[in-house]
């Protein structure tokens, strides 16, 4: 699903710009949106030549373009990063525009820009296309209805008020483990994303290492990819005592020969599938040793 940006993401009234807090919030929100889209590549931003003109050639110059200190950091960000995130719209927009309920309030200085925005949004009502709609930093968390006289349906969209609101909607497996093979960097990114998605958890995960044997054991895995990532994140968030009591993980010590490093295992999926992961602990760090698939016998038992 692609993204439409409200004008308030790029444009700010000059009076608000003079307020240091509002200016800082605006800039942070602006950079968070672009950097999140760039980091996860989960969506593209609908854009066209008209928006480009508003940004660079409109008489109402955005205040950040007039600020010598800021334009040296923001303009390169837009020139270098923003084009890679765009899905260029080539459709010719007609004069039909959307109305909103409740009405969107905007500065008089941005009237022409907002009127174009209402025409731009109408295109997606016409196409019956669902989009993400990113609001500016000061938008209240409320649902605004976009409608027109020429269509029975209104705009279907998921509102984004903060860049972090995208995180729960991103599929870690689809993004990082869509193929049978997976590199260590992609696997770590999947673990990091799933941890971020657990919004009710503030615990910092335990440090970990993926051993070469573990990485080999997860190659060509087809089943239980989601379960593998979820189980590993859960183990990283729990203490040894908590993991041992957890009904899903059933974390346990593996009895082995004397003198060998203590090893443990936890369950990824329960019986009858019964898949497991072996690991050891060294210096406060978890070292993942191997993933055991269905029917594979645990080494050393």
VOGU-3710 file (C-alpha; in Angstrom, 3 decimals, decimal comma):
1> xxxxxxxxxx> 0,000/0,000/0,000  1,436/3,347/-1,063  1,462/6,690/0,722  -0,003/10,142/0,251  1,559/13,006/2,198  -0,536/15,794/3,650  0,885/19,244/2,752  1,557/19,757/6,468  4,405/17,243/6,236  6,369/19,546/3,911
11> xxxxxxxxxx> 4,857/22,960/4,458  4,602/24,980/7,644  3,193/28,441/8,249  5,838/31,119/8,845  4,309/32,097/12,193  4,582/28,519/13,446  8,127/28,349/12,136  9,094/31,163/14,479  8,073/28,989/17,436  11,245/26,966/18,193
21> xxxxxxxxxx> 9,320/23,996/19,631  6,944/23,766/16,673  9,841/24,159/14,256  11,827/21,351/15,914  8,766/19,067/15,998  8,045/19,762/12,327  11,614/18,973/11,246  11,812/15,827/13,364  8,509/14,519/11,997  9,571/15,339/8,449
31> xxxxxxxxxx> 12,864/13,450/8,725  11,270/10,536/10,640  8,784/9,941/7,821  11,401/9,869/5,059  13,920/7,842/7,054  11,337/5,221/8,089  10,198/4,707/4,499  13,827/4,471/3,415  14,747/2,033/6,189  11,953/-0,473/5,591
41> xxxxxxxxxx> 11,031/0,116/1,927  7,504/-0,983/2,874  5,718/1,707/0,889  6,320/4,348/-1,755  5,191/7,957/-1,692  2,865/9,114/-4,431  4,339/12,209/-6,060  4,126/14,142/-9,313  5,497/17,148/-11,169  2,940/19,497/-9,632
51> xxxxxxxxxx> 4,079/18,666/-6,112  7,641/19,178/-7,257  6,736/22,681/-8,442  5,016/23,503/-5,167  8,111/22,423/-3,300  10,696/24,328/-5,335  9,024/26,991/-7,500  5,959/28,142/-5,591  5,897/31,810/-4,431  5,178/30,560/-0,916
61> xxxxxxxxxx> 8,689/29,265/-0,212  8,852/26,789/2,680  10,612/28,466/5,638  13,221/25,711/5,816  14,426/26,740/2,357  15,089/30,260/3,599  17,017/29,167/6,673  20,709/29,049/5,715  21,599/26,659/8,524  18,816/24,186/7,851
71> xxxxxxxxxx> 18,633/24,162/4,084  22,139/22,711/3,859  20,927/19,606/5,692  17,312/19,319/4,514  17,704/20,029/0,812  20,324/17,273/0,267  18,019/14,897/2,152  15,182/15,679/-0,243  17,326/15,635/-3,372  19,231/12,451/-2,543
81> xxxxxxxxxx> 16,738/10,381/-0,567  13,230/11,466/-1,480  13,354/10,575/-5,219  14,180/6,953/-4,354  11,010/6,696/-2,260  8,585/8,031/-4,864  5,989/6,399/-7,061  5,414/9,021/-9,748  1,771/9,629/-10,633  1,332/10,290/-14,341
91> xxxxxxxxxx> -2,471/10,652/-14,343  -3,826/14,028/-15,327  -5,859/15,455/-12,478  -9,216/16,974/-13,311  -10,709/19,911/-11,460  -12,784/17,709/-9,150  -11,768/17,864/-5,527  -12,627/16,182/-2,261  -14,371/17,784/0,655  -13,547/16,776/4,195
101> xxxxxxxxxx> -15,463/16,093/7,364  -14,463/17,604/9,696  -13,076/20,439/7,550  -9,278/20,646/7,429  -7,985/23,957/8,703  -4,919/25,436/7,058  -3,124/28,811/6,847  -4,366/31,195/4,147  -0,827/31,356/2,796  -1,074/27,641/1,873
111> xxxxxxxxxx> -4,556/27,815/0,315  -3,444/26,957/-3,234  -1,367/24,008/-1,999  -4,216/22,534/0,022  -6,703/22,990/-2,803  -4,378/20,976/-5,013  -4,067/18,352/-2,273  -7,863/17,888/-2,281  -7,724/17,320/-6,039  -4,802/14,902/-5,657
121> xxxxxxxxxx> -6,650/12,859/-3,031  -9,703/12,681/-5,293  -7,640/10,626/-7,730  -7,466/7,782/-5,210  -11,186/7,988/-4,480  -11,701/7,630/-8,209  -9,338/4,646/-8,367  -10,847/3,108/-5,202  -7,297/2,628/-3,950  -6,363/2,248/-0,297
131> xxxxxxxxxx> -3,435/4,404/0,815  -1,513/5,466/3,869  -2,215/9,125/4,582  0,562/10,834/6,517  -0,492/13,865/8,535  1,609/16,737/9,800  3,019/16,738/13,287  0,183/18,695/14,931  -2,740/16,712/13,499  -5,084/15,331/16,128
141> xxxxxxxxxx> -5,620/11,584/16,214  -9,010/11,605/14,539  -10,485/10,159/11,372  -11,082/12,710/8,636  -13,461/11,688/5,875  -12,602/12,624/2,275  -15,626/12,552/-0,026  -16,961/14,040/-3,246  -20,262/14,445/-5,065  -19,255/12,275/-8,004
151> xxxxxxxxxx> -18,558/9,052/-6,099  -20,571/7,120/-3,556  -17,456/5,928/-1,751  -14,992/8,016/0,241  -11,218/7,724/0,453  -10,080/4,488/2,110  -6,900/5,156/4,026  -4,876/4,261/7,084  -3,783/7,395/8,953  -0,158/7,860/9,986
161> xxxxxxxxxx> 0,364/10,502/12,665  3,852/9,322/13,643  6,393/7,355/11,628  6,408/4,624/14,301  2,754/3,843/13,511  3,933/2,074/10,365  5,989/-0,434/12,367  3,185/-2,822/13,461  1,960/-3,049/9,867  5,273/-4,139/8,337
171> xxxxxxxxxx> 5,682/-7,875/7,662  9,157/-8,825/8,877  9,218/-12,175/7,076  8,022/-10,718/3,778  10,518/-7,888/4,052  13,630/-9,792/5,136  13,040/-13,546/4,689  10,951/-13,840/1,559  13,379/-16,302/-0,042  14,637/-19,653/1,191
181> xxxxxxxxxx> 18,119/-18,212/1,821  18,777/-15,447/4,325  21,909/-13,502/5,214  22,851/-12,695/8,802  22,232/-8,961/8,350  18,681/-9,554/7,103  17,979/-12,013/9,923  19,132/-9,467/12,506  16,938/-6,796/10,920  13,943/-9,142/11,169
191> xxxxxxxxxx> 14,636/-9,701/14,872  15,011/-5,956/15,448  11,728/-5,184/13,658  9,725/-7,817/15,546  11,108/-6,485/18,828  9,931/-2,978/17,861  6,498/-4,362/17,054  6,037/-5,580/20,614  4,810/-2,167/21,699  3,892/-3,343/25,190
201> xxxxxxxxxx> 7,498/-4,357/25,870  10,095/-1,856/27,057  12,722/-4,441/28,003  16,034/-4,189/26,170  16,873/-7,516/24,501  19,863/-9,544/25,656  22,893/-9,308/23,353  23,192/-12,283/21,040  25,354/-13,960/18,426  24,286/-16,119/15,499
211> xxxxxxxxxx> 26,770/-18,935/15,120  27,738/-20,122/11,606  26,067/-23,454/12,362  22,834/-21,702/13,329  22,865/-19,657/10,124  23,367/-22,837/8,084  20,506/-24,541/9,911  17,957/-21,878/8,920  18,786/-21,881/5,226  16,044/-23,247/2,961
221> xxxxxxxxxx> 13,528/-23,131/5,788  10,005/-22,934/4,379  7,773/-23,521/7,399  7,646/-21,667/10,733  9,709/-18,599/9,750  7,460/-16,319/11,784  7,530/-18,720/14,725  11,350/-18,853/14,655  11,713/-15,057/14,809  8,986/-14,643/17,441
231> xxxxxxxxxx> 10,432/-17,361/19,684  13,945/-15,912/19,476  12,741/-12,386/20,284  10,746/-13,728/23,221  13,766/-15,583/24,583  15,930/-12,478/24,229  13,427/-10,479/26,264  13,140/-12,957/29,146  15,447/-13,944/31,963  16,522/-17,589/32,210
241> xxxxxxxxxx> 14,024/-18,146/35,029  11,188/-16,538/33,062  12,028/-18,541/29,938  11,991/-21,765/31,932  8,498/-21,027/33,249  7,141/-19,871/29,909  4,608/-22,368/28,595  5,463/-21,690/24,967  9,264/-21,721/25,116  9,660/-24,433/27,782
251> xxxxxxxxxx> 13,301/-23,381/28,017  15,450/-26,123/29,582  19,030/-27,110/30,344  20,475/-29,911/28,220  22,440/-32,486/30,127  25,716/-33,224/28,412  29,164/-34,574/29,088  31,156/-33,081/31,956  33,470/-30,262/31,016  31,396/-29,122/28,077
261> xxxxxxxxxx> 29,775/-25,703/27,935  26,252/-25,775/29,264  23,676/-25,760/26,511  19,974/-24,968/26,564  17,048/-25,279/24,227  13,626/-23,728/23,783  10,692/-24,735/21,668  9,722/-22,866/18,519  6,632/-24,948/17,800  4,974/-27,555/20,067
271> xxxxxxxxxx> 4,294/-31,193/19,351  3,518/-32,787/16,959  5,791/-30,452/14,920  8,277/-29,986/17,751  10,904/-27,629/16,373  13,614/-26,315/18,722  16,563/-23,951/18,969  19,729/-24,759/20,922  21,843/-22,032/22,482  24,463/-21,336/25,107
281> xxxxxxxxxx> 25,236/-18,358/27,307  28,610/-16,681/27,582  29,417/-13,370/29,225  25,784/-12,328/29,494  25,245/-13,016/25,810  23,111/-15,694/24,123  24,809/-17,611/21,326  22,296/-19,351/19,067  23,776/-22,675/18,013  21,285/-24,491/15,787
291> xxxxxxxxxx> 17,672/-24,701/14,691  16,175/-28,190/14,701  13,388/-28,833/12,253  10,594/-31,366/12,406  11,960/-34,854/12,778  15,556/-33,753/13,396  17,147/-35,296/16,489  18,810/-32,931/18,986  22,591/-33,303/18,884  24,261/-34,340/22,112
301> x> 21,140/-35,863/23,682
//
